[in-house]
Amino acid sequence: MTHKNVQDTDENHLVSFIPTIVTHKQQQVQQNQMKKKKCRGNRKRQRYRRQLYNQGFDSDTVAKLVEEKFHPQVQQQNDKEVMEEYDLKNIEVSMSLNQVIKSQINNVNNNAGMEMGTKRKRILLTPTPTSETISILDKPISQLSISQAGAKKTKTTTAEATSILDKSFSQLSISQENAKKTKPTTTTATAFVNDEISSGNNESKMNYLENFKPRYLKVSDRIFKRMLAESIENGSKLVQCLNTPEKLYAAREITEITNNLYHKDFQERLWQEYYNISSQDIHWESKITKQFARQNSLHQIYRPKKSYIQQRLATIAKQKERIGKELQEHLAKLSNFVQHWQPPIDGYLLTNAINECVIHGQKRLKEEFQYKKEMLKLDWNDHQLLRKFYELKPNEELVQLAQHLWEITADEQKTKEQQQNLLQQMLKIFIRWYQEKVVLMHYYDF
């Protein structure tokens, strides 16, 4: 009788518990559906339409191309795929709900069975003793504590520690000496790697000058015309004759080739300076460490190998020769084209304007290359003087005084450079402010 009452109460508990699970899961599904983002339209279609407008197509052509790309049949197929994916998600959600309900029912049945088992027979819940548990129970408490402590100690000991303990003291000292001897090899390897990394960083510093090089093929037509017009007197009349895309592209190509030729000339001069200095210095390829340079307030010089300098000079000479031939070919084509252009253009005046435009555009690039050359000379001179100072073999006190003096001199030089930069910035801001003030005064006078 009691067993039947317990089953009835369990069934009532299950019946009351299942709807709560279902309603809770349905609420979670509804919340996930409510959290979905709003539809902003077909982003792919909008992006394609924007690209067509940027290419210069009119609205009718854009509408036609969009309709051809996003055909209704294609859209229906995409919508069908989306609906199938949505149905699969709903099926997965319903399957997960059924699995959760079944698991909850099984858990309730198991709990009810366990309670009945404890009420009827408590012996069923007690585990059957194994050989391992019997052996543990047979031991006294003192032996159990010792064995547990020993187990803890064996965890901390490793195979390496046991092998060291088995060796004699003489063998240990020899092994330690060998370990100490192997350390310098690792440091030399890391030093070699650091040298390679520093040389790679110096290469990247050399290549940063490419950022100051103008790009005449990438600027817009309006900016390119303005640059040509400002390069010579009465340049606006010359630019008015460049009224077709073919004429502009021909002028752009010659400007870009001339730009590359001047840039290679700057590179050749810089590498020639490296060649001249390296040929004078016997210790050119001997590098100094960062710590030594920091202690003596020195700048580290990029010291490529002499063979690499010669290789770079030969490569740049070949590149200059190739670019020069390409420039001559384009100038010959331009002279033939100019004869048939309407309105006619003076070819000599156009090439002169292009040349002046390139020289004006590379003003910053020229200053950067000149700065690199001057800094190379000054840093190399400092290194030579420092080498001569240490060749005199001064004592420690004199070295410390000299290093302190060089540090003070370097700080003074940095402050002077900062003052000059601040003065230049203030002068630019003042000129801009004065020009704006003059314009406003002229405006209010009228």
C-alpha positions, 0 to 999 in steps of 0.5 A: 500500500505504501509503495503504491502511494509513493509511486502516485506521488512520484507520478504527480511530481513528474506531471507537475514538473514537465510543463515547467521545463517546457515553458522555461525552454519555450521562453528561452527560444522566444528570448533568442528570437527577440534578440535577433538584429533588425534587417537592414536590407540586402547588404550585398546588393547595396554594396554592389550598387555602391561599387557601380556608382563609384565606377561612374555608371548612371542609375538606369545602368546600375538598376539593370546590372543589379537586376541581372546579378540578383535575379528573382530566381536566385533570390528565391533559391537563397530564400529557400536555403535560408528557410531550410536552415531555419527549419533545421534549427527549429528541429534541433531545438525541439530535439534538445527539448525532448532530450531534456524532458527525458533526462529529467524524467529519468533522473526523477525515476532514479531518485525515486528508485534510490529512495525505495532501495534505502527504505527496503534494503540498505545493504544494496547501497553499500559497495562490495569490498575489493582486494585493494580496500581489504588490504588497506583495512588490514594495515595498522594506522601507523603504517598507513600514515608512513605509506601516505607520506612516502607517496607524497615524497615520491611525487616531488622527486624526479628522474633527474634528481635521482640520477644526480644523487646517485653520482659522486661529488667528483662527477657532480663538479665535472658536470657543473663545470661542463654546464658552465662551459656550455653557457657561452655558446648559447650567449654567442648564438643569441648574440649572433641572432641579435646581430641578424635582427638588428641588421634586418631592422637597419634594412627597414630603416633604410627602406622607410625613405620610400614613404617620402617618394611621390606617387604620380600614378595614384593621385587624381587628375585634378591634383596632377594638373595643379602640380604641373600648373604650379611647376612653371610659369604660365603652367595653367595654359599648358594644363588646359591642353591636357584635355583627354585621358590619353594625354593625361596618362602619357604625361603621368607615365613620363612623370612617374618614370622621371620620379623613379630615376631621380629616386635611384640617383639619391639611393646611389649617392647614399650607397656611394657614401657608405662605400667611401667610408667603408673603404677608409675604415679598416674596422668597418665590419666590427660592430659595437654592442648597444650597451657600449653605445649607450654608455658612451652616448653614441649612435649605432651605425648601420655597417653592411659588409663591403661586398653587400655595398658593392652589390647594391651599387651594381644593382642600382646602376643596372636599375638606373640604366633600365629606367633611363632607356624606358624614359627615352622610349616614352619621350620619343613616343610623346614627341610623335603624339604631340604632333597630332594632338589638338590643341597643339602642345609644346613637347619641350615645355611639357617635359620641362614642366614634368622635370620641375614638378618631380624636383619640387615633389622630391624636395622632402625626399632629397632632404631626408637622403642628405640628412642620412648622409650627414649623420653617417659622416658624423657618427663615423667620425665619433666612432673613430675618435672614440676608438682612438681614445680607448687605444690610449688605455685610460684608467677607470676614473678617466673613462667615467669622467669622459662618459659623463661629459659625453652624456651631458653634451648629448643632452645639450644637443637634444635640447637644442634640436627640440628648441629648433623644432619648437621654433619652427612649429611656432613660426608656421602657426604664426604665419598661418594665423597672420594670413587668416587675420589679413584675409578677415581684415580684407573681407571686413573692409569690403 
